[in-house]
């Protein structure tokens, strides 16, 4: 097997550690070392662990989508740190630390689940605020995973918003909300429809172009 280039191993000495322990994450390799452990022991342990490290690091990197992020600009949480680690939960969100921890072995699936959960927690209130601002009520809403469609509005005034909207700037999210709410009055894309949209979002044409050029990530589509 060909040699795999490993990242620099992060060595952490811990008072409660009773033995040397290696952990391999998608973004780093960490070695926990007891306080009294000698450097010679550490070096020997790492040398003995090389075959396992090479194999494990390669497998984890192959499982990770090429565009898997280290951080995300998420609705209400800019530069949210994305940290895969060994844990039982699919994801653990720590808003006070602006960080989300993901199940290491299925990081992409866990990140998608977190984004959908965050969207369900934040987009309904935002949609209601926009509805109140522009005076266009709706019957009900749904926040869900979608691969391409940003939103929809039925003839019963039921609005669907793509959970991935929380990955976009707030003004873009607002445009999508405005677009779908205006459909409660104009169930088409007529000149009257776009005139109504323009009354509530003067920069709607710019916002439309941003959405059209949006590049969908592999971890979201997978």
C-alpha positions in Angstrom: 0.0 0.0 0.0 1.3 3.4 -0.9 2.2 5.9 1.8 -0.5 8.4 2.7 0.6 11.9 3.8 -0.6 12.3 7.4 -1.3 15.7 9.0 0.8 16.8 12.0 -0.4 14.8 15.0 -1.7 17.0 17.8 -0.4 15.7 21.2 -2.4 16.5 24.3 -1.2 15.6 27.7 -4.1 15.0 30.1 -4.1 14.5 33.9 -6.8 11.9 33.8 -5.3 9.8 30.9 -4.1 6.4 32.0 -2.8 5.2 28.6 -1.8 6.5 25.1 -4.9 7.0 22.9 -5.1 7.9 19.2 -8.2 9.5 17.7 -8.5 10.1 13.9 -10.9 12.9 12.8 -11.6 14.2 9.4 -9.5 17.3 10.0 -6.8 16.1 12.4 -5.2 13.3 14.3 -5.0 13.6 18.1 -2.9 11.7 20.6 -3.9 11.8 24.3 -0.9 11.2 26.5 -0.7 10.6 30.3 1.2 13.4 32.1 4.1 11.1 33.2 4.6 9.4 29.9 8.1 9.9 28.5 8.7 11.3 25.0 10.5 8.1 24.0 7.4 6.1 24.7 5.3 8.5 22.7 7.6 8.2 19.7 7.6 4.4 19.9 3.8 4.3 20.1 3.4 6.5 17.1 5.9 4.4 15.1 4.0 1.2 16.0 0.7 2.8 15.1 1.8 4.0 11.6 0.1 1.2 9.6 -3.2 1.7 11.4 -2.9 5.5 11.1 -2.2 5.4 7.4 -5.2 3.0 6.8 -7.7 4.9 9.0 -6.8 8.4 7.8 -7.1 7.2 4.2 -10.5 5.6 4.8 -11.9 8.7 6.6 -10.7 11.1 3.9 -12.3 8.9 1.2 -15.6 9.0 3.1 -15.6 12.8 3.3 -17.1 14.8 0.3 -14.5 16.8 -1.5 -16.2 20.1 -0.6 -16.9 19.2 3.1 -16.5 22.4 5.1 -14.6 23.3 8.2 -17.0 26.1 8.9 -20.3 27.5 7.6 -21.9 30.9 7.4 -25.2 29.8 8.9 -28.3 31.9 9.5 -27.7 33.8 12.8 -24.3 32.0 13.2 -21.6 33.3 10.9 -18.4 31.2 10.7 -19.9 28.3 12.6 -17.1 25.8 13.3 -17.8 22.2 11.9 -16.0 19.6 14.0 -16.4 15.8 13.3 -15.6 13.7 16.4 -16.3 10.4 18.1 -19.7 10.7 19.7 -23.0 8.8 19.8 -25.2 11.7 18.8 -25.7 12.6 15.2 -24.8 16.2 16.0 -24.2 18.3 19.1 -24.8 22.1 18.7 -23.0 24.4 21.1 -24.3 27.9 20.1 -22.4 29.5 22.9 -19.1 28.3 21.3 -20.4 28.9 17.7 -19.6 25.2 17.0 -21.4 22.0 15.9 -19.9 18.6 16.6 -20.8 15.8 14.1 -20.8 12.1 14.2 -17.4 11.3 12.7 -18.3 8.2 10.7 -21.2 9.9 8.9 -20.2 13.6 9.1 -22.0 14.6 5.8 -25.3 13.0 6.9 -25.0 14.5 10.3 -24.3 18.0 8.9 -27.3 17.8 6.6 -29.5 16.7 9.6 -28.1 19.6 11.6 -28.8 22.2 8.9 -32.4 20.9 8.5 -33.0 21.0 12.2 -31.6 24.6 12.4 -33.8 25.6 9.5 -36.9 24.2 11.2 -36.0 26.2 14.4 -35.3 29.5 12.7 -37.1 29.9 9.3 -40.7 29.7 10.5 -40.3 32.8 12.7 -38.5 34.6 9.9 -41.3 33.8 7.4 -43.9 35.0 9.9 -42.0 38.3 10.4 -41.8 38.9 6.7 -45.5 38.0 6.3 -46.3 40.6 8.9 -44.0 43.2 7.4 -45.5 43.0 3.9 -49.1 42.2 4.9 -49.5 38.9 3.1 -50.7 36.1 5.2 -50.3 32.3 4.4 -52.2 29.2 5.5 -49.3 27.0 6.7 -45.6 26.3 6.2 -43.2 23.4 5.7 -39.4 23.4 6.0 -37.8 20.5 4.3 -34.7 19.1 2.5 -34.8 19.9 -1.2 -32.1 19.5 -3.9 -32.9 22.4 -6.1 -36.2 24.2 -5.4 -35.9 27.1 -3.0 -39.5 27.3 -2.2 -43.1 26.9 -3.3 -46.6 28.1 -2.6 -49.8 26.1 -3.3 -53.2 27.3 -4.2 -54.2 26.7 -0.6 -51.4 29.2 0.4 -49.3 26.5 1.9 -45.6 27.6 1.7 -42.6 25.3 1.5 -39.1 26.6 2.2 -35.9 24.8 1.4 -33.9 24.1 4.6 -30.7 25.0 2.7 -31.9 28.7 2.8 -30.1 29.0 6.2 -26.8 28.7 4.2 -27.6 32.0 2.4 -27.4 35.6 3.5 -30.5 37.0 5.3 -31.5 39.3 2.4 -31.6 36.3 0.1 -33.8 34.3 2.5 -36.1 37.3 2.8 -36.4 37.5 -1.0 -37.5 33.8 -1.2 -40.1 34.5 1.6 -41.4 37.5 -0.3 -41.5 35.6 -3.6 -43.6 32.8 -2.1 -45.9 35.1 -0.1 -46.6 37.2 -3.2 -47.8 33.9 -4.8 -50.7 34.0 -2.3 -52.0 37.0 -4.3 -50.7 36.2 -7.8 -50.4 32.5 -8.5 -48.2 33.0 -11.6 -45.2 34.9 -12.7 -47.0 37.7 -14.5 -45.9 41.4 -14.7 -48.3 42.1 -11.7 -46.5 39.4 -9.7 -43.0 40.9 -10.3 -44.3 44.4 -9.6 -45.6 43.2 -6.2 -42.3 41.5 -5.5 -40.4 44.7 -6.4 -42.6 46.7 -3.9 -41.3 44.5 -1.1 -37.7 43.8 -2.3 -36.2 46.6 -4.5 -33.1 44.4 -5.2 -35.1 41.2 -6.1 -33.4 40.9 -9.5 -29.9 40.8 -7.9 -31.2 38.3 -5.4 -32.6 36.1 -8.1 -29.2 36.0 -9.9 -27.5 35.0 -6.7 -29.8 32.0 -6.3 -29.4 31.0 -9.9 -25.6 30.9 -9.5 -25.7 29.1 -6.2 -23.4 26.0 -6.2 -25.0 23.0 -4.4 -22.6 21.2 -2.1 -22.0 17.4 -2.4 -22.6 16.9 1.3 -26.1 18.4 0.9 -27.0 16.5 -2.3 -25.6 13.2 -1.2 
